[in-house]
Each structure stands twice: as C-alpha cells, then as structure tokens.
C-alpha cells in the first residue's frame, strides 16, 4: 500500500480526545489506522500529554494490531503537497559529455596548482583558463555543479568556488 504523509498537520481535537481515552489494544489499532491514512508519527504522538516520542508511536504502528474493533471513521489529513507528489523546480542536469569529462579529468590536477602570480603562458595558467571556460559553458547548459565536480574528480566546493569567481 502506497502511503502519503500529511506533514506538519496536527490531528483534529476530536481525534486527540479519542486517542487519550483509549486503552492499549484499541490504542494500537487506532494508531495503525491513523498512520495508514497518512497521519505522521509526530502528529499521533503529539496528541498525548506529555507527547509520546515518534519511536514509541512507531512501535505501536509496527505491531499492526487490528484485533480491536473500532467503527469510528478515520479523519483524512490535509496534505501540503499536491496529489502528484514532488514537483521538481530546477531543470534536470543534462550531464557532462564523455569527451568533456575526459578533458576535465586531464586538466583538473594542473588547474588546481595554478597561482595568480604565474605568467599566462604557464601550463597551469592555461589549464586553469581552459577549465574556467569549460565550467562556464557547462553551467550555461544547465549542467549541475555536482555533475561537473564528479566528471573532473574534484570536490563540489571546488567547482562552486570556481563558478562563483566566474560571475
């Protein structure tokens, strides 16, 4: 069964009062029913005074006790996200082309050793300029920093700093 969580949504007051009045077998059954309907462990635990920990409620739910008969309708939770689920806001990274990835792996160690006092004809300076050009082109093509870093075999932070310096 696919389950969708109603994040940051408290149980209705009538449900809170019902949970507080139940004894162990009925409490286990009702907790399982609420969890299957989409209520979070936090929301179920917060119904108690003092609140029960999520691990406690999880233990109740994991028992899947359905021996107690409760003929009370389980309330539907309010969902923060639309029915379709997660909607990606950023474009999917097209990735780094294989030939570009190979070139990045070759020049990254040299570009890493570049220092600003080096003359522009120095091999490290040329590698750094080429790496800047490639990273800039990839970012313009919406390739993610993580993909570029993986292709160059460097850290995410190193590429992020390079992108920041190119702005």
Backbone as CSV, one residue per row, in Angstrom:
resi,resn,N_x,N_y,N_z,CA_x,CA_y,CA_z,C_x,C_y,C_z
1,UNK,0.840,-1.188,0.000,0.000,0.000,0.000,0.879,1.243,0.000
2,UNK,0.642,2.149,-0.926,1.388,3.398,-1.001,0.832,4.373,0.027
3,UNK,1.739,4.978,0.794,1.329,5.855,1.880,1.861,7.245,1.641
4,UNK,1.040,8.252,1.826,1.410,9.644,1.669,1.295,10.331,3.013
5,UNK,2.336,11.049,3.456,2.335,11.690,4.776,1.763,13.097,4.725
6,UNK,0.976,13.427,5.746,0.446,14.779,5.915,1.391,15.512,6.869
7,UNK,2.442,16.077,6.308,3.482,16.697,7.132,2.977,17.946,7.848
8,UNK,3.444,18.114,9.075,3.176,19.300,9.902,1.690,19.629,10.015
9,UNK,0.889,18.609,10.172,-0.544,18.804,10.308,-1.014,18.072,11.559
10,UNK,-1.523,18.803,12.562,-1.952,18.141,13.804,-3.286,17.411,13.630
11,UNK,-3.475,16.433,14.488,-4.746,15.708,14.485,-5.884,16.633,14.924
12,UNK,-7.100,16.389,14.442,-8.256,17.170,14.914,-8.476,16.924,16.410
13,UNK,-9.037,17.892,17.092,-9.239,17.797,18.541,-10.091,16.593,18.917
14,UNK,-11.082,16.260,18.102,-11.930,15.101,18.409,-11.102,13.810,18.394
15,UNK,-10.138,13.724,17.463,-9.276,12.545,17.375,-8.312,12.499,18.557
16,UNK,-7.823,13.664,18.981,-6.930,13.742,20.146,-7.645,13.214,21.378
17,UNK,-8.883,13.648,21.583,-9.664,13.200,22.741,-9.931,11.698,22.679
18,UNK,-10.214,11.197,21.479,-10.448,9.762,21.315,-9.182,8.976,21.672
19,UNK,-8.040,9.388,21.149,-6.787,8.678,21.419,-6.469,8.656,22.915
20,UNK,-6.696,9.774,23.586,-6.397,9.852,25.018,-7.316,8.951,25.850
21,UNK,-8.487,8.629,25.314,-9.442,7.816,26.075,-9.266,6.312,25.851
22,UNK,-8.493,5.928,24.858,-8.372,4.511,24.506,-7.375,3.763,25.382
23,UNK,-7.644,2.475,25.583,-6.725,1.578,26.287,-5.837,0.891,25.265
24,UNK,-4.892,0.107,25.714,-3.827,-0.452,24.878,-4.290,-1.125,23.574
25,UNK,-5.156,-2.130,23.580,-5.469,-2.774,22.291,-6.098,-1.807,21.279
26,UNK,-7.047,-0.988,21.763,-7.703,-0.041,20.867,-6.743,1.063,20.427
27,UNK,-5.827,1.455,21.320,-4.842,2.489,21.005,-3.905,2.019,19.888
28,UNK,-3.468,0.759,19.959,-2.602,0.217,18.915,-3.332,0.176,17.580
29,UNK,-4.574,-0.261,17.600,-5.371,-0.340,16.372,-5.572,1.042,15.773
30,UNK,-5.965,2.005,16.625,-6.243,3.359,16.125,-4.968,4.029,15.597
31,UNK,-3.841,3.819,16.267,-2.573,4.393,15.805,-2.217,3.845,14.425
32,UNK,-2.414,2.538,14.246,-2.138,1.905,12.960,-3.066,2.472,11.879
33,UNK,-4.341,2.630,12.210,-5.306,3.168,11.249,-4.931,4.600,10.837
34,UNK,-4.582,5.421,11.818,-4.212,6.806,11.526,-2.964,6.871,10.647
35,UNK,-1.974,6.052,10.979,-0.726,6.051,10.215,-0.979,5.609,8.775
36,UNK,-1.805,4.578,8.581,-2.114,4.094,7.233,-2.885,5.142,6.427
37,UNK,-3.653,5.955,7.106,-4.434,7.000,6.430,-3.545,8.166,5.997
38,UNK,-2.332,8.291,6.596,-1.421,9.358,6.189,-0.972,10.276,7.303
39,UNK,-1.495,10.077,8.498,-1.068,10.918,9.622,0.359,10.544,10.010
40,UNK,1.151,11.521,10.412,2.544,11.260,10.765,2.648,10.726,12.186
41,UNK,3.768,10.063,12.463,4.035,9.570,13.816,4.070,10.732,14.792
42,UNK,4.633,11.867,14.354,4.720,13.056,15.204,3.326,13.553,15.581
43,UNK,2.421,13.624,14.614,1.064,14.109,14.874,0.342,13.191,15.857
44,UNK,0.521,11.891,15.707,-0.128,10.933,16.618,0.465,11.077,18.015
45,UNK,1.784,11.168,18.105,2.434,11.291,19.411,2.109,12.599,20.118
46,UNK,1.961,13.680,19.352,1.653,14.989,19.940,0.252,15.060,20.526
47,UNK,-0.586,14.078,20.234,-1.945,14.062,20.762,-1.967,13.784,22.264
48,UNK,-0.883,13.271,22.806,-0.843,12.882,24.215,-0.206,13.969,25.074
49,UNK,-0.504,13.906,26.364,0.080,14.848,27.312,0.691,14.052,28.453
50,UNK,1.982,13.965,28.564,3.005,14.561,27.695,3.052,13.828,26.359
51,UNK,3.580,14.504,25.323,3.627,13.888,23.995,4.453,12.604,23.983
52,UNK,4.012,11.638,23.198,4.759,10.393,23.034,5.811,10.605,21.938
53,UNK,6.944,9.924,22.084,8.004,10.047,21.088,7.611,9.299,19.826
54,UNK,8.185,9.726,18.706,7.890,9.065,17.432,8.271,7.596,17.476
55,UNK,9.361,7.279,18.182,9.791,5.878,18.255,8.752,5.020,18.984
56,UNK,8.098,5.595,19.973,7.048,4.874,20.694,5.863,4.611,19.776
57,UNK,5.439,5.653,19.076,4.295,5.508,18.162,4.649,4.540,17.034
58,UNK,5.891,4.591,16.557,6.340,3.676,15.500,6.243,2.228,15.982
59,UNK,6.597,1.999,17.244,6.491,0.651,17.798,5.025,0.197,17.828
60,UNK,4.115,1.117,18.153,2.694,0.783,18.148,2.242,0.419,16.730
61,UNK,2.631,1.254,15.775,2.210,1.061,14.386,2.800,-0.238,13.826
62,UNK,4.063,-0.516,14.155,4.729,-1.717,13.637,4.070,-3.008,14.122
63,UNK,3.367,-2.935,15.238,2.677,-4.130,15.732,1.479,-4.482,14.850
64,UNK,0.997,-3.522,14.091,-0.125,-3.719,13.173,-1.277,-4.456,13.851
65,UNK,-1.544,-4.065,15.068,-2.592,-4.717,15.838,-3.955,-4.263,15.320
66,UNK,-4.718,-5.176,14.826,-6.049,-4.842,14.321,-7.126,-5.675,15.010
67,UNK,-6.782,-6.244,16.162,-7.725,-7.092,16.879,-8.874,-6.319,17.481
68,UNK,-8.643,-5.078,17.895,-9.714,-4.281,18.486,-10.573,-3.705,17.372
69,UNK,-11.875,-3.784,17.558,-12.793,-3.271,16.546,-13.179,-1.835,16.897
70,UNK,-12.767,-0.920,16.017,-13.138,0.486,16.155,-13.911,0.878,14.905
71,UNK,-15.189,1.180,15.098,-16.037,1.531,13.967,-16.159,3.035,13.813
72,UNK,-15.055,3.737,14.108,-15.059,5.190,14.007,-14.256,5.551,12.753
73,UNK,-14.807,6.415,11.945,-14.151,6.805,10.691,-12.858,7.558,11.000
74,UNK,-11.801,7.190,10.288,-10.502,7.846,10.455,-10.520,9.134,9.635
75,UNK,-10.205,10.289,10.260,-10.240,11.554,9.518,-9.146,11.618,8.451
76,UNK,-9.477,12.255,7.340,-8.493,12.462,6.271,-7.581,13.621,6.647
77,UNK,-6.280,13.448,6.457,-5.354,14.543,6.738,-5.331,15.571,5.607
78,UNK,-4.792,16.740,5.913,-4.599,17.798,4.918,-3.161,17.687,4.422
79,UNK,-2.971,17.566,3.106,-1.638,17.398,2.548,-1.058,18.735,2.095
80,UNK,0.242,18.925,2.353,0.930,20.145,1.935,1.278,20.121,0.457
81,UNK,1.502,18.938,-0.090,1.909,18.821,-1.485,0.734,18.349,-2.330
82,UNK,0.724,18.698,-3.622,-0.368,18.238,-4.483,-0.350,16.726,-4.663
83,UNK,-1.443,16.192,-5.135,-1.622,14.747,-5.286,-0.510,14.109,-6.124
84,UNK,-0.008,14.799,-7.125,1.039,14.263,-7.981,2.348,14.043,-7.259
85,UNK,2.485,14.582,-6.063,3.711,14.417,-5.300,4.690,15.534,-5.549
86,UNK,5.946,15.233,-5.432,7.009,16.216,-5.554,7.076,16.786,-6.966
87,UNK,7.123,18.095,-7.063,7.259,18.762,-8.350,8.629,19.410,-8.420
88,UNK,9.482,18.928,-9.284,10.839,19.457,-9.412,10.786,20.886,-9.940
89,UNK,11.528,21.802,-9.290,11.552,23.193,-9.709,12.765,23.519,-10.572
90,UNK,13.834,22.779,-10.413,15.043,23.038,-11.192,15.100,22.075,-12.374
91,UNK,15.724,22.520,-13.474,15.806,21.618,-14.629,16.722,20.428,-14.330
92,UNK,16.446,19.325,-14.971,17.275,18.133,-14.823,18.599,18.391,-15.534
93,UNK,19.684,18.079,-14.863,21.011,18.285,-15.434,21.226,17.345,-16.618
94,UNK,21.659,17.902,-17.764,21.897,17.035,-18.911,23.167,16.191,-18.769
95,UNK,23.996,16.502,-17.778,25.221,15.745,-17.565,26.379,16.288,-18.393
96,UNK,27.552,15.797,-18.114,28.765,16.219,-18.811,29.038,15.223,-19.941
97,UNK,29.218,15.728,-21.185,29.539,14.816,-22.289,30.832,14.051,-22.004
98,UNK,30.935,12.805,-22.438,32.101,11.976,-22.128,33.445,12.594,-22.532
99,UNK,33.516,13.202,-23.717,34.789,13.784,-24.139,35.167,14.986,-23.272
100,UNK,34.180,15.753,-22.843,34.437,16.889,-21.956,34.870,16.384,-20.584
101,UNK,34.246,15.309,-20.124,34.617,14.732,-18.823,36.069,14.270,-18.839
102,UNK,36.472,13.640,-19.932,37.867,13.188,-20.050,38.821,14.375,-19.982
103,UNK,38.466,15.445,-20.696,39.336,16.629,-20.706,39.394,17.262,-19.320
104,UNK,38.279,17.319,-18.637,38.259,17.875,-17.274,39.171,17.067,-16.346
105,UNK,39.128,15.743,-16.475,39.980,14.890,-15.630,41.453,15.140,-15.909
106,UNK,41.790,15.445,-17.165,43.185,15.702,-17.526,43.686,17.035,-16.970
107,UNK,42.870,18.081,-17.089,43.351,19.422,-16.730,43.109,19.812,-15.281
108,UNK,42.206,19.123,-14.586,41.880,19.491,-13.207,43.098,19.477,-12.278
109,UNK,43.971,18.457,-12.326,45.134,18.480,-11.429,46.071,19.655,-11.711
110,UNK,46.209,20.031,-12.966,47.063,21.166,-13.308,46.408,22.476,-12.904
111,UNK,45.106,22.609,-13.164,44.388,23.838,-12.815,44.395,24.066,-11.303
112,UNK,44.411,22.981,-10.556,44.431,23.078,-9.099,45.726,23.731,-8.610
113,UNK,46.810,23.552,-9.344,48.116,24.089,-8.950,48.355,25.520,-9.443
114,UNK,47.407,26.079,-10.197,47.557,27.439,-10.703,47.573,28.448,-9.559
115,UNK,48.469,29.434,-9.673,48.533,30.571,-8.750,48.508,31.849,-9.585
116,UNK,47.952,32.903,-9.056,47.764,34.137,-9.820,49.075,34.790,-10.247
117,UNK,50.160,34.537,-9.555,51.436,35.156,-9.916,52.094,34.471,-11.118
118,UNK,51.534,33.357,-11.584,52.099,32.634,-12.725,51.830,33.401,-14.019
119,UNK,52.791,33.369,-14.965,52.560,34.029,-16.249,51.456,33.306,-17.040
120,UNK,50.793,34.031,-17.939,49.659,33.460,-18.677,50.075,32.315,-19.597
121,UNK,51.350,32.222,-19.951,51.819,31.134,-20.809,52.153,29.862,-20.061
122,UNK,52.118,29.896,-18.739,52.451,28.725,-17.919,51.393,27.634,-18.149
123,UNK,51.810,26.368,-18.198,50.840,25.274,-18.426,49.711,25.240,-17.388
124,UNK,50.007,25.573,-16.135,48.967,25.579,-15.103,47.969,26.709,-15.357
125,UNK,48.466,27.865,-15.824,47.587,29.001,-16.133,46.687,28.649,-17.315
126,UNK,47.239,27.994,-18.305,46.450,27.600,-19.471,45.399,26.554,-19.094
127,UNK,45.790,25.614,-18.235,44.836,24.599,-17.767,43.710,25.257,-16.969
128,UNK,44.059,26.238,-16.145,43.058,26.942,-15.344,42.093,27.703,-16.246
129,UNK,42.616,28.403,-17.257,41.758,29.153,-18.181,40.817,28.205,-18.934
130,UNK,41.351,27.074,-19.373,40.528,26.114,-20.098,39.450,25.528,-19.191
131,UNK,39.833,25.251,-17.960,38.856,24.700,-17.011,37.756,25.725,-16.738
132,UNK,38.136,26.990,-16.571,37.135,28.044,-16.369,36.180,28.115,-17.548
133,UNK,36.731,28.035,-18.761,35.908,28.109,-19.966,34.937,26.924,-20.028
134,UNK,35.440,25.727,-19.763,34.593,24.524,-19.822,33.500,24.574,-18.751
135,UNK,33.872,24.940,-17.531,32.889,25.017,-16.434,31.824,26.050,-16.762
136,UNK,32.238,27.198,-17.299,31.289,28.244,-17.662,30.316,27.751,-18.737
137,UNK,30.827,27.072,-19.753,29.965,26.539,-20.819,28.995,25.488,-20.277
138,UNK,29.496,24.634,-19.397,28.624,23.600,-18.819,27.531,24.210,-17.962
139,UNK,27.874,25.213,-17.177,26.864,25.862,-16.332,25.827,26.579,-17.185
140,UNK,26.266,27.189,-18.301,25.326,27.843,-19.218,24.362,26.824,-19.832
141,UNK,24.816,25.576,-19.929,23.974,24.493,-20.466,23.177,23.796,-19.362
142,UNK,23.110,24.399,-18.170,22.346,23.880,-17.016,22.868,22.559,-16.471
143,UNK,24.157,22.301,-16.624,24.760,21.114,-16.017,24.996,21.439,-14.547
144,UNK,24.648,20.533,-13.660,24.764,20.796,-12.221,26.226,20.823,-11.783
145,UNK,26.460,21.550,-10.708,27.800,21.627,-10.133,28.261,20.238,-9.707
146,UNK,27.355,19.442,-9.168,27.703,18.088,-8.723,28.171,17.234,-9.897
147,UNK,27.496,17.343,-11.055,27.908,16.572,-12.227,29.285,16.997,-12.726
148,UNK,29.528,18.317,-12.729,30.836,18.823,-13.169,31.928,18.338,-12.221
149,UNK,31.667,18.426,-10.920,32.655,18.001,-9.924,32.969,16.513,-10.064
150,UNK,31.939,15.699,-10.288,32.148,14.269,-10.461,32.988,13.984,-11.706
151,UNK,32.694,14.705,-12.779,33.419,14.493,-14.030,34.882,14.906,-13.906
152,UNK,35.152,15.989,-13.164,36.520,16.485,-13.008,37.259,15.776,-11.884
153,UNK,36.539,14.974,-11.118,37.122,14.271,-9.970,37.669,15.249,-8.922
154,UNK,36.885,16.310,-8.677,37.216,17.299,-7.645,35.997,17.448,-6.739
155,UNK,36.130,18.242,-5.691,35.022,18.418,-4.758,33.961,19.362,-5.325
156,UNK,32.778,19.202,-4.825,31.669,20.085,-5.180,32.042,21.525,-4.845
157,UNK,32.669,21.706,-3.689,33.040,23.042,-3.239,34.032,23.702,-4.198
158,UNK,34.974,22.940,-4.747,35.959,23.496,-5.677,35.273,24.054,-6.925
159,UNK,34.306,23.336,-7.450,33.593,23.819,-8.639,32.685,24.986,-8.264
160,UNK,32.044,24.913,-7.110,31.176,26.012,-6.673,31.983,27.311,-6.530
161,UNK,33.186,27.221,-5.972,34.047,28.399,-5.848,34.440,28.925,-7.221
162,UNK,34.747,28.034,-8.116,35.138,28.440,-9.479,33.970,29.136,-10.169
163,UNK,32.769,28.597,-10.039,31.580,29.205,-10.637,31.339,30.585,-10.029
164,UNK,31.487,30.691,-8.721,31.296,31.977,-8.037,32.305,33.005,-8.544
165,UNK,33.550,32.604,-8.764,34.590,33.518,-9.238,34.341,33.946,-10.683
166,UNK,33.639,33.113,-11.454,33.389,33.425,-12.862,32.270,34.443,-13.039
167,UNK,31.481,34.676,-12.022,30.348,35.614,-12.141,30.793,37.035,-12.266
